[in-house]
Amino acid sequence: MRDALIAGFAAVLCASAVGAIASPEKTESPDPLVQAMASEQASVRYAARTHILADRDRTIKALVQIVEDPSLREPNPDAVLEAIRLLGRIRAAEAADSLLEVIDFTPPGYYGEASSDGASLAKRLGYYGRRWASPSPAGEALVEIGSPTLPAILRYIVRDRLGAWLRQQPERSPSEWASAYEKETARERLRRGYCAVVIRDIEGKRRGMILLEDALAKAGTAPEREALEKVMDLLKSLPPRSDEPVRDEE
């Protein structure tokens, strides 16, 4: 099923390119889509626009399905990585929630380490001081999409993921519980760090702090305020965005 999905999606993306390669003598022919969009008839232009938007929606849904499939991340992490990057390239703001769900996904070797599984979390958290000082693949995609993703990021920050994780856990021995809980809380710190980086890279430190302060003032519960404050602390500790004036560090 997964292989069929990937193969089918690749076929959709490559169909027009393959057609052009197979029939090079036709490359100078007028593009029917261009002709339709340039038509003097409103109904023809409307049909062309509908076709373009429908193709975009199908593309985004296919990419999101790949990103959200956890069974692909170990055997085929490059497919997930490519889907994440394509969502950024096409500025798919509607995929922000799906990208945030994989904010801590990094394929093996992405940061130079041999593995990206839970056993390497300590190294991941401490990689050259703060590995999350650079965006993850999903973080890079969110930054490329830009400010339309900010509402989803704020919702993600205040969501009680650790509580949901605890409610879903099976019976374990005390030592197994301690190990699993330590790993999950480390992963949650990593997610918060990546969120801080994304906000910094979209808004800059100064405006990012204003955004989080505004969200803090509107937060309805103590856990939501605590989650926002933790991300604010992480944002404060980051260097400014490369194009920010020095005053933004204050």
Phi, psi and omega per residue, in radians:
M1 nan -0.836 -3.133
R2 -1.101 -0.798 -3.135
D3 -1.085 -0.670 3.128
A4 -1.134 -0.686 3.121
L5 -1.091 -0.838 -3.115
I6 -1.143 -0.775 -3.132
A7 -1.105 -0.735 3.140
G8 -1.140 -0.715 3.134
F9 -1.155 -0.726 3.098
A10 -1.071 -0.666 3.134
A11 -1.121 -0.693 3.123
V12 -1.115 -0.783 -3.111
L13 -1.151 -0.617 -3.004
C14 -1.637 -0.128 -3.001
A15 -1.017 -0.806 -3.090
S16 -1.199 -0.644 -3.139
A17 -1.175 -0.715 3.123
V18 -1.107 -0.704 3.126
G19 -1.083 -0.677 3.137
A20 -1.180 -0.665 -3.141
I21 -1.206 -0.720 -3.092
A22 -1.229 -0.470 -3.110
S23 -2.220 1.147 -3.063
P24 -1.063 -0.446 -3.108
E25 -1.213 -0.254 -3.115
K26 -1.666 -0.015 -3.041
T27 -1.155 -0.362 -3.122
E28 -1.568 -0.071 3.116
S29 -1.208 2.580 3.118
P30 -1.047 2.401 3.111
D31 -1.259 2.150 -3.133
P32 -0.999 -0.609 3.137
L33 -1.174 -0.726 3.080
V34 -1.074 -0.767 3.123
Q35 -1.058 -0.715 -3.126
A36 -1.170 -0.763 -3.128
M37 -1.184 -0.457 3.138
A38 -1.624 0.081 -3.087
S39 -1.134 2.603 3.054
E40 -1.365 -0.227 -3.134
Q41 -1.579 2.122 -3.113
A42 -1.049 -0.634 -3.101
S43 -1.155 -0.604 3.113
V44 -1.225 -0.754 3.109
R45 -1.096 -0.713 3.132
Y46 -1.095 -0.744 3.122
A47 -1.103 -0.700 3.124
A48 -1.144 -0.746 3.122
R49 -1.095 -0.748 3.112
T50 -1.050 -0.715 3.121
H51 -1.103 -0.770 3.140
I52 -1.078 -0.825 -3.103
L53 -1.158 -0.655 3.121
A54 -1.137 -0.706 3.096
D55 -1.100 -0.713 3.126
R56 -1.112 -0.778 3.134
D57 -1.064 -0.753 3.135
R58 -1.119 -0.706 3.138
T59 -1.098 -0.812 -3.120
I60 -1.118 -0.736 3.133
K61 -1.086 -0.701 3.127
A62 -1.154 -0.758 3.134
L63 -1.124 -0.750 3.124
V64 -1.089 -0.675 3.123
Q65 -1.069 -0.677 3.100
I66 -1.186 -0.785 -3.121
V67 -1.090 -0.666 -3.046
E68 -1.457 -0.111 -3.092
D69 -1.508 1.799 -3.096
P70 -1.144 -0.404 -3.115
S71 -1.265 -0.190 3.120
L72 -1.544 -0.337 -2.923
R73 -1.214 -0.560 3.116
E74 -1.504 -0.922 -3.078
P75 -1.280 -0.476 -3.042
N76 -2.466 1.049 -3.090
P77 -1.117 -0.477 -3.138
D78 -1.159 -0.576 3.091
A79 -1.138 -0.736 3.108
V80 -1.140 -0.763 3.134
L81 -1.038 -0.772 -3.127
E82 -1.156 -0.681 3.108
A83 -1.112 -0.737 3.099
I84 -1.040 -0.830 -3.103
R85 -1.129 -0.665 3.124
L86 -1.154 -0.651 3.083
L87 -1.073 -0.637 3.054
G88 -1.193 -0.764 -3.083
R89 -1.080 -0.640 -3.119
I90 -1.626 0.184 3.061
R91 0.944 0.892 -3.065
A92 -1.462 1.405 -3.116
A93 -1.063 -0.520 3.139
E94 -1.200 -0.177 3.111
A95 -1.701 0.139 -3.057
A96 -1.017 -0.759 -3.133
D97 -1.080 -0.711 3.132
S98 -1.169 -0.690 3.109
L99 -1.140 -0.664 3.125
L100 -1.145 -0.550 3.115
E101 -1.140 -0.345 3.102
V102 -2.066 0.508 -3.091
I103 -1.048 -0.475 -3.134
D104 -1.778 0.192 3.106
F105 -1.357 2.208 3.015
T106 -2.445 2.221 3.126
P107 -1.132 2.750 3.074
P108 -0.924 2.313 3.109
G109 1.503 -0.052 -3.064
Y110 -1.072 -0.648 3.092
Y111 -1.913 0.259 3.109
G112 1.707 -0.217 3.137
E113 -1.465 2.802 -3.068
A114 -1.327 -0.398 -3.054
S115 -2.505 2.676 3.086
S116 -2.030 0.335 -3.100
D117 -1.485 -3.108 -3.050
G118 -1.064 -0.492 -3.101
A119 -1.123 -0.401 -3.102
S120 -1.760 0.215 -3.085
L121 -1.040 -0.678 -3.136
A122 -1.055 -0.749 3.100
K123 -1.174 -0.683 -3.127
R124 -1.100 -0.730 -3.127
L125 -1.212 -0.511 -3.088
G126 -1.871 0.233 -3.047
Y127 -1.096 1.971 -3.055
Y128 0.863 0.774 3.115
G129 1.604 -1.117 3.085
R130 -2.471 1.800 -3.126
R131 -1.127 -0.584 -3.086
W132 -1.312 0.059 3.049
A133 -1.151 -0.235 2.959
S134 -1.996 2.567 -3.087
P135 -1.158 2.657 2.940
S136 -1.338 3.023 3.084
P137 -0.966 -0.812 3.114
A138 -1.148 -0.624 3.081
G139 -1.083 -0.741 3.102
E140 -1.077 -0.698 3.123
A141 -1.137 -0.736 3.116
L142 -1.086 -0.709 3.114
V143 -1.134 -0.706 3.141
E144 -1.129 -0.651 3.083
I145 -1.207 -0.732 3.002
G146 1.671 -2.672 -2.975
S147 -1.036 -0.451 3.084
P148 -1.052 -0.292 3.139
T149 -1.497 -0.181 -3.014
L150 -1.071 -0.734 3.085
P151 -1.024 -0.704 3.115
A152 -1.147 -0.660 3.132
I153 -1.117 -0.765 3.125
L154 -1.109 -0.700 3.080
R155 -1.104 -0.694 -3.123
Y156 -1.140 -0.700 -3.113
I157 -1.053 -0.743 -3.016
V158 -1.546 -0.089 -3.133
R159 -1.235 2.447 -3.093
D160 -1.486 1.306 -3.131
R161 -1.209 -0.662 -3.109
L162 -1.153 -0.713 3.088
G163 -1.100 -0.747 3.105
A164 -1.103 -0.680 3.113
W165 -1.109 -0.754 -3.133
L166 -1.076 -0.713 -3.114
R167 -1.181 -0.381 -3.091
Q168 -1.640 -0.062 -3.012
Q169 -1.398 2.512 3.074
P170 -1.375 3.078 3.067
E171 -1.125 2.381 3.138
R172 -2.438 2.833 2.985
S173 -1.283 2.781 3.134
P174 -0.958 -0.710 -3.124
S175 -1.196 -0.664 3.100
E176 -1.163 -0.688 3.102
W177 -1.074 -0.798 -3.101
A178 -1.075 -0.756 -3.128
S179 -1.157 -0.780 -3.121
A180 -1.155 -0.701 -3.129
Y181 -1.166 -0.725 3.114
E182 -1.070 -0.735 3.141
K183 -1.145 -0.730 -3.102
E184 -1.235 -0.670 3.098
T185 -1.182 -0.601 3.049
A186 -1.120 -0.721 3.119
R187 -1.129 -0.640 3.115
E188 -1.176 -0.668 3.054
R189 -1.081 -0.686 3.123
L190 -1.105 -0.761 3.118
R191 -1.067 -0.775 3.128
R192 -1.082 -0.705 3.122
G193 -1.068 -0.775 3.122
Y194 -1.112 -0.670 3.093
C195 -1.074 -0.716 3.106
A196 -1.066 -0.741 3.137
V197 -1.113 -0.764 -3.122
V198 -1.098 -0.787 3.112
I199 -1.067 -0.762 3.097
R200 -1.038 -0.764 -3.061
D201 -1.316 -0.406 3.071
I202 -1.484 -0.850 -2.976
E203 -1.805 -0.374 -2.931
G204 1.541 2.782 -3.058
K205 -1.097 -0.836 -3.026
R206 -1.127 -0.893 -3.139
R207 -1.211 -0.531 3.057
G208 -1.104 -0.713 3.091
M209 -1.137 -0.695 3.106
I210 -1.079 -0.746 3.111
L211 -1.029 -0.819 -3.113
L212 -1.227 -0.630 3.095
E213 -1.116 -0.688 3.096
D214 -1.134 -0.746 3.101
A215 -1.122 -0.648 3.125
L216 -1.103 -0.726 -3.140
A217 -1.131 -0.476 -3.112
K218 -1.664 -0.132 -3.075
A219 -1.077 2.410 -3.041
G220 -1.619 -0.303 -3.070
T221 -2.340 2.812 3.109
A222 -1.099 -0.744 3.103
P223 -1.069 -0.634 3.098
E224 -1.133 -0.755 3.118
R225 -1.111 -0.706 3.129
E226 -1.106 -0.730 3.134
A227 -1.101 -0.753 3.128
L228 -1.147 -0.704 3.133
E229 -1.108 -0.642 3.114
K230 -1.127 -0.734 3.110
V231 -1.190 -0.626 3.079
M232 -1.075 -0.738 3.109
D233 -1.085 -0.708 3.119
L234 -1.167 -0.707 3.118
L235 -1.106 -0.712 3.111
K236 -1.048 -0.591 -3.065
S237 -1.383 -0.211 -3.108
L238 -1.405 2.635 2.961
P239 -1.177 2.751 3.125
P240 -1.173 2.814 3.023
R241 -1.053 2.583 -2.978
S242 -1.043 -0.484 -3.111
D243 -1.715 0.172 -3.128
E244 -1.464 2.530 3.008
P245 -1.174 2.759 -3.065
V246 -1.056 -0.550 -3.093
R247 -1.064 -0.370 3.138
D248 -1.220 -0.236 3.105
E249 -1.376 -0.272 -3.061
E250 -1.265 nan nan
